Amino acid sequence: MSRTSSLRLVPLIVERDIRILFSDTFLVGIMFTNFAIDLFVTAVTFGNLIPPTTGIPSYFLYIAPGSNFITAAVAAFQSGRDVWREKYIKDLTSYLLSLPAPRPVLAASRIAGGVARSLIATFPGTLVISYLYGILFDPRVFAAYLIVGLFSLGIVGLSITIAAFASSIEVFVTIRSGVQLYLSFLSTLFYTVETFRLQAPALVPFVSSNPMTWAVEAFRELRVAHDILPPIAVLVAPSLAFAALGMASYLWYSRL
């Protein structure tokens, strides 16, 4: 099959993955509900409890991006769930492996589909937070979506890697939960690096190397930075590395 013909299958595979996610209306509803609760209940409550004297002018605006990145992570991890289901539930064996597409194109399409699903799921949330940050009608809004996309790219790759090696759905869910806890609580989503350095210095290396830390800090920089490339650049290498790992894992499991 020619390269041009195989590439024509990419949007079809991406569209299929998007349809799979949004066919589960309950899951989609839960994601949007969780975002609304995280932002308009949790963030507002904490923002009123923590005064500017702590060194953070507005704690509400400080933790607001995390609400959206948590939603992005949830949506991205659905890619791994779908891969696991295709791998082990025989009645749901995917037709994808029967498509006349080279396996690398197939693997890249699954990752692209996961990123597209995450961007769509977080589209309203990114708009809301961009408005709160005063960049909704500024070119920086495109940088906001790029940051969400890069973060999602890494998490999609990680979720597919976990799914490829998980022996049961319980193993996949357990590892997924552990990763989500790490992303949420060992990052600067709620606390600054300085807080960790003072209260738990042993955790600083884990916090500093957390993809959630890189993502939320890059998003926060959009409020004040006029040069948007440095905060975005820090996400490129790790996101591509996780995506490559996910692609390699998908290729490995699809040969079994």
WOUR-V670767 format. One record per backbone hydrogen bond with DSSP energy under -0.5 kcal/mol. NH is the residue of the N-H (numbers start at 1). CO is the residue of the C=O. E is the energy in kcal/mol with one decimal. If there is no record, write none. Layout:
BEGIN
nh:co:e
NH:CO:E
NH:CO:E
END
This chain:
BEGIN
nh:co:e
6:2:-2.3
7:3:-2.3
8:4:-1.2
9:6:-1.2
10:7:-1.1
11:7:-0.6
12:8:-0.5
13:9:-2.4
14:10:-2.6
15:11:-2.5
16:12:-2.0
17:13:-2.2
18:14:-2.1
19:15:-2.4
20:16:-2.2
21:17:-1.9
22:18:-2.3
23:19:-1.0
24:20:-0.5
24:21:-1.2
25:23:-1.3
28:24:-2.1
29:25:-2.5
30:26:-2.4
31:27:-2.3
32:28:-2.2
33:29:-2.4
34:30:-3.0
35:31:-2.1
36:32:-2.3
37:33:-2.5
38:34:-3.0
39:35:-2.5
40:36:-2.8
41:37:-1.7
42:37:-2.5
43:38:-2.2
44:39:-0.7
45:41:-2.4
46:42:-2.8
47:43:-2.4
48:44:-1.7
49:45:-1.5
50:46:-2.3
51:49:-0.7
54:51:-1.7
55:52:-2.1
57:55:-0.6
62:58:-1.6
63:59:-2.2
64:60:-1.1
65:61:-0.6
66:63:-0.6
67:63:-0.9
67:64:-1.0
68:64:-0.8
68:65:-0.5
69:65:-2.1
70:66:-2.3
71:67:-1.3
72:68:-2.2
73:69:-2.3
74:70:-2.2
75:71:-2.4
76:72:-2.5
77:73:-2.2
78:74:-0.6
78:75:-0.9
79:76:-1.5
80:76:-0.6
81:77:-1.8
82:78:-2.4
83:79:-2.2
84:80:-2.4
85:81:-2.4
86:82:-2.3
87:83:-1.6
88:84:-2.3
89:85:-1.9
90:88:-1.0
92:89:-1.9
93:90:-1.6
97:94:-0.6
98:95:-1.7
99:96:-1.7
101:99:-2.3
106:102:-2.3
107:103:-3.0
108:104:-2.6
109:105:-2.1
110:106:-1.9
111:107:-1.8
112:108:-2.6
113:109:-2.6
114:110:-1.9
115:111:-2.2
116:112:-2.4
117:113:-2.4
118:114:-2.0
119:115:-2.6
120:116:-2.3
121:117:-2.5
122:118:-1.7
123:119:-0.5
123:120:-0.8
126:122:-3.0
127:123:-1.8
128:124:-2.4
129:125:-2.5
130:126:-2.2
131:127:-2.1
132:128:-2.2
133:129:-2.1
134:131:-1.2
135:130:-2.8
136:130:-0.8
138:135:-1.6
141:138:-2.4
142:139:-1.5
143:139:-0.8
144:140:-1.8
145:141:-1.7
146:142:-1.9
147:143:-2.5
148:144:-2.0
149:145:-2.4
150:146:-2.6
151:147:-2.4
152:148:-2.5
153:149:-2.4
154:150:-1.8
155:151:-2.0
156:152:-3.0
157:153:-2.0
158:154:-2.1
159:155:-2.7
160:156:-2.3
161:157:-1.9
162:158:-2.3
163:159:-2.3
164:160:-2.3
165:161:-1.1
165:162:-0.5
166:162:-1.4
172:168:-2.1
173:169:-2.8
174:170:-2.3
175:171:-2.5
176:172:-2.6
177:173:-2.5
178:174:-2.1
179:175:-2.6
180:176:-2.5
181:177:-2.3
182:178:-2.2
183:179:-2.7
184:180:-2.0
185:181:-2.9
186:182:-1.6
190:187:-0.5
191:187:-0.6
196:192:-1.6
197:193:-2.5
198:194:-1.9
199:195:-2.7
200:196:-2.6
203:200:-2.0
204:201:-1.0
206:203:-0.5
207:203:-2.3
208:204:-3.0
209:205:-1.2
210:207:-1.3
213:210:-0.5
214:210:-1.8
215:211:-2.3
216:212:-2.9
217:213:-2.3
218:214:-1.9
219:215:-2.3
220:216:-2.6
221:217:-1.7
222:218:-0.6
222:219:-1.2
223:220:-1.4
224:221:-0.9
225:221:-3.4
228:226:-0.8
232:228:-1.2
233:229:-3.0
234:230:-1.2
235:232:-1.7
236:232:-0.7
236:233:-0.7
237:233:-0.8
239:235:-2.0
240:236:-2.5
241:237:-2.2
242:238:-2.5
243:239:-2.3
244:240:-2.5
245:241:-2.2
246:242:-2.5
247:243:-2.5
248:244:-2.5
249:245:-2.4
250:246:-2.4
251:247:-2.4
252:248:-2.2
253:249:-2.6
254:250:-2.2
255:251:-0.6
255:252:-0.8
256:253:-1.4
END
